[in-house]
Amino acid sequence: MISPALSDALARWLDHERALAGAAENTLKAYQTDVLGFLGFMTQHHGAAQGLGPIARISVRDMRSWMAHERGRGIGARSLARALSAVKSFYRWLSEREGFEPTAVLSTRAPKFQKKLPRPLAPDAASAMIDTVELQATEPWIAARDSAVVTLLYGCGLRISEALGLKGKDAPLPDVLRITGKGGKERIVPVIDAARDAVDVYLRLCPYPLEDDKPLFCALRSGPLSPRAIQKVMAQARMQLGLPATATPHAMRHSFATHLLAAGGDLRAIQELLGHASLSTTQAYTAVDAAKLMEVYDKAHPKA
């Protein structure tokens, strides 16, 4: 339990992250969950509801106790590091407004973890995934819908949330889509013919009327399609194809970038297509090694 004043401070911080930092709604929900979990632990740890006063007096020992508790619950290093990052961000913001010293929290070291590199599918596996997804549904319009979504992930490099965020007014798909991604960052994405055609087939078969401000992709009973539905149908398809568990909707986006680079695409251009703020993110995303980077560099800057 936390005091009304602390609850209000948390709400104002989330508003700040939304307005000034441009955090996405899913990110904000994760922040809220992480900080509330931390404050809930402190309530139990100290045996009293946490308010602005007690929270300003949190010690290094308190932080160690929280992290030990989280590890004891089986929370992995990556998730704990994310939660600590959210707590630090909140404390940094709160300390500036309330005038207390946040060093005990800000000096806490995040647990080390090895970043998992994305695993793109081979070109033939990506193509087989699209074909096999279409075979999972008994209703032709659902089969066409699922195929269209996965084609957009692979053919245009969209995130699953971006593909499912398309509206009726976006159809028929134009030559380029204006996509708003993470943090409200906007980018222009070319639409390949295969993706446009797949969406057209879905629209011809869909039993529900197309409405400008409603989702383009409908669920079985006409509501918005959930990411879970696409994750499930891809899980069924990958089992049939013998693909690893890493063959997820997000892997199709990885594959888009990796295959584009392998075909001679420019790394900076791919960065723009994906909507990445950092080139290093794109490098990891495309599983680019140093040799490949040097090859791209040499082509761009041939020696005299």
C-alpha positions in Angstrom: 0.0 0.0 0.0 1.2 3.5 -0.8 0.1 6.9 0.3 -2.2 9.1 -1.9 0.7 11.6 -2.3 3.0 8.9 -3.5 0.4 7.4 -5.8 -0.2 10.9 -7.2 3.6 11.3 -7.7 3.8 8.0 -9.6 0.9 9.1 -11.9 2.6 12.4 -12.6 5.9 10.7 -13.4 4.1 8.4 -15.9 2.5 11.4 -17.5 5.9 13.0 -17.7 7.3 9.9 -19.4 4.4 9.9 -21.8 4.5 13.6 -22.7 8.2 14.5 -22.7 10.0 11.2 -23.1 7.5 9.8 -25.6 7.2 6.4 -23.9 4.8 4.0 -25.5 1.7 2.8 -23.6 3.1 -0.7 -23.2 6.3 0.7 -21.8 4.4 2.9 -19.4 2.4 -0.1 -18.1 5.7 -2.0 -17.6 7.1 1.0 -15.7 4.0 1.2 -13.5 4.1 -2.5 -12.7 7.8 -2.5 -11.9 7.6 0.6 -9.6 4.5 -0.6 -7.8 6.1 -4.0 -7.2 9.1 -2.2 -5.7 6.9 0.0 -3.5 4.9 -3.0 -2.5 8.0 -4.8 -1.3 9.1 -1.8 0.7 5.7 -1.7 2.4 6.1 -5.3 3.6 9.8 -4.9 4.3 9.2 -1.9 6.6 5.8 -3.0 7.9 4.2 0.3 7.0 2.6 2.0 4.0 5.1 3.9 1.9 4.7 7.7 1.5 7.0 10.5 0.2 8.8 10.6 3.6 9.7 6.9 4.0 10.5 6.5 0.3 13.1 9.3 0.5 14.9 7.4 3.3 15.4 4.1 1.5 18.9 2.8 2.1 21.5 0.7 0.2 20.5 -2.2 2.5 16.9 -1.8 1.5 17.8 -2.0 -2.1 19.9 -5.1 -1.6 17.0 -6.7 0.3 14.6 -5.9 -2.6 16.9 -7.4 -5.2 17.5 -10.5 -3.2 13.8 -10.9 -2.8 13.2 -10.6 -6.5 15.9 -13.1 -7.3 14.4 -15.4 -4.7 11.1 -15.2 -6.6 12.9 -16.5 -9.7 13.0 -13.1 -11.5 15.7 -13.3 -14.1 18.6 -10.9 -14.4 17.2 -9.2 -17.5 13.7 -8.5 -15.9 15.3 -7.4 -12.7 17.6 -4.9 -14.5 14.5 -3.6 -16.3 12.6 -3.1 -13.0 15.6 -1.4 -11.4 15.9 1.0 -14.4 12.2 2.0 -14.0 12.7 2.5 -10.2 15.8 4.6 -10.8 14.0 6.8 -13.4 11.1 7.4 -11.0 13.5 8.2 -8.1 15.5 10.6 -10.2 12.4 12.5 -11.2 10.9 12.4 -7.7 14.1 13.5 -5.9 14.4 16.6 -8.1 10.9 17.6 -7.1 10.9 16.6 -3.4 14.5 17.7 -2.8 15.9 14.4 -1.3 19.1 12.5 -1.9 18.5 9.5 -4.2 22.1 8.1 -4.2 21.1 4.9 -2.4 18.8 4.0 -5.2 20.7 5.4 -8.2 24.0 3.8 -7.1 22.5 0.3 -7.1 24.1 -1.8 -9.8 22.0 -3.7 -12.2 22.6 -7.5 -12.4 24.6 -8.5 -15.4 23.1 -10.6 -18.1 24.0 -11.7 -21.6 21.9 -10.1 -24.3 20.2 -12.5 -26.5 20.9 -11.8 -30.2 17.8 -12.1 -32.4 17.6 -15.2 -34.6 16.2 -14.4 -38.1 14.8 -17.2 -40.2 16.4 -18.3 -43.4 14.7 -16.9 -46.5 13.1 -20.2 -47.4 11.9 -20.7 -43.8 10.3 -17.3 -43.7 8.5 -18.0 -46.9 7.4 -21.4 -45.7 6.1 -19.8 -42.5 3.8 -17.5 -44.4 2.5 -20.4 -46.5 2.0 -22.7 -43.5 0.3 -20.1 -41.3 -2.4 -20.0 -44.0 -3.1 -23.7 -43.5 -3.9 -23.5 -39.8 -7.5 -22.0 -40.1 -10.6 -23.7 -41.3 -12.3 -20.4 -42.2 -10.8 -19.1 -45.5 -11.1 -15.4 -44.3 -9.1 -16.2 -41.1 -6.5 -18.0 -43.1 -6.2 -15.0 -45.4 -6.1 -12.6 -42.4 -3.3 -14.5 -40.7 -1.3 -14.8 -43.9 -1.7 -11.0 -44.5 -0.5 -10.1 -41.0 2.6 -12.3 -41.2 3.4 -11.1 -44.7 3.4 -7.5 -43.4 5.8 -8.5 -40.6 8.2 -10.0 -43.0 7.6 -7.9 -46.2 7.5 -4.5 -44.5 9.4 -5.1 -41.2 6.5 -4.1 -39.0 6.2 -4.9 -35.4 3.2 -7.0 -34.5 1.6 -4.0 -32.7 2.1 -1.8 -35.8 0.5 -4.3 -38.2 -2.5 -4.8 -35.9 -2.6 -1.1 -35.4 -3.5 -0.5 -39.0 -7.0 0.9 -39.5 -9.7 0.5 -42.2 -8.7 3.8 -43.7 -5.3 2.4 -44.5 -6.8 0.0 -47.0 -6.2 -0.5 -49.8 -2.6 -0.3 -48.8 -0.7 2.6 -50.5 2.8 2.4 -51.9 4.1 3.6 -48.6 2.8 3.5 -45.0 3.3 6.2 -42.4 4.0 4.1 -39.3 4.1 5.5 -35.7 6.4 3.2 -33.7 7.9 3.1 -30.3 8.1 6.4 -28.5 5.8 8.0 -31.1 8.6 8.0 -33.7 7.2 8.2 -37.2 8.7 6.5 -40.2 7.9 5.8 -43.8 7.7 2.1 -44.8 7.4 1.0 -48.5 4.7 -1.6 -49.1 5.7 -4.6 -51.3 3.2 -6.0 -53.8 3.0 -9.3 -51.9 1.9 -7.5 -48.7 -0.7 -5.4 -50.6 -2.0 -8.4 -52.4 -2.3 -10.5 -49.2 -4.3 -7.7 -47.5 -6.6 -7.4 -50.6 -7.4 -11.1 -50.4 -8.2 -10.8 -46.7 -10.5 -7.8 -47.3 -12.4 -9.6 -50.1 -13.1 -12.6 -47.8 -13.6 -10.8 -44.5 -17.3 -11.0 -43.4 -17.2 -7.8 -41.5 -17.6 -4.3 -43.0 -14.5 -2.1 -43.3 -14.7 1.0 -41.1 -12.2 3.8 -41.3 -11.5 4.2 -37.6 -11.8 0.5 -36.7 -8.9 -2.1 -36.8 -8.1 -3.4 -40.3 -7.6 -6.9 -39.0 -10.7 -8.4 -37.2 -10.9 -11.2 -34.7 -13.3 -14.1 -35.1 -16.2 -12.1 -33.6 -15.4 -8.8 -35.3 -13.4 -7.2 -32.4 -9.8 -6.2 -32.8 -7.3 -9.0 -33.5 -4.9 -9.7 -30.6 -1.2 -10.3 -30.9 -1.7 -13.6 -29.1 -3.8 -14.9 -32.0 -0.9 -14.4 -34.4 1.7 -15.8 -31.9 -0.5 -18.9 -31.5 -0.9 -19.6 -35.2 2.8 -19.1 -35.8 3.6 -21.5 -33.0 1.4 -24.1 -34.7 3.1 -23.5 -38.1 6.6 -23.7 -36.7 5.9 -27.0 -35.1 4.8 -28.4 -38.5 7.9 -26.9 -40.1 10.3 -28.1 -37.4 11.4 -24.5 -36.7 12.8 -23.5 -33.3 10.8 -21.6 -30.6 12.5 -18.4 -31.8 10.4 -18.4 -34.9 8.0 -15.8 -33.5 6.2 -12.8 -35.1 9.2 -10.6 -34.0 11.6 -13.0 -35.8 9.9 -12.1 -39.1 10.9 -8.5 -38.6 14.4 -9.6 -37.8 14.4 -11.7 -41.0 13.2 -8.7 -43.1 16.2 -6.7 -42.0 18.7 -9.4 -42.2 17.6 -10.6 -45.7 17.5 -7.0 -46.9 21.1 -6.4 -45.8 22.2 -9.7 -47.3 20.7 -8.5 -50.6 22.9 -5.4 -50.6 20.7 -3.0 -48.6 22.3 -0.1 -46.9 22.5 -0.4 -43.1 21.5 3.2 -42.5 18.5 2.8 -44.7 17.5 -0.4 -42.9 17.8 1.5 -39.6 15.3 4.0 -40.9 12.9 1.3 -42.1 13.0 -0.4 -38.8 12.6 2.9 -36.8 15.7 2.3 -34.7 17.2 5.3 -32.9 20.7 3.6 -32.9 22.6 2.0 -35.6 24.1 -0.5 -33.1 20.5 -1.7 -32.5 20.1 -2.4 -36.2 23.5 -4.1 -36.3 22.4 -6.5 -33.5 19.0 -6.9 -35.1 20.4 -8.0 -38.4 23.0 -10.4 -36.8 25.7 -8.4 -38.6 29.2 -9.5 -37.9 32.4 -7.4 -38.2 33.3 -9.0 -41.5 29.9 -8.1 -43.1 30.2 -4.5 -41.8 33.7 -4.2 -43.4 32.3 -5.6 -46.7 29.5 -3.0 -46.7 32.1 -0.3 -45.8 34.4 -1.4 -48.6 31.6 -1.3 -51.2 30.7 2.2 -50.1 34.3 3.4 -49.9 36.3 1.5 -52.6 40.0 2.0 -52.4 41.7 3.9 -55.2 
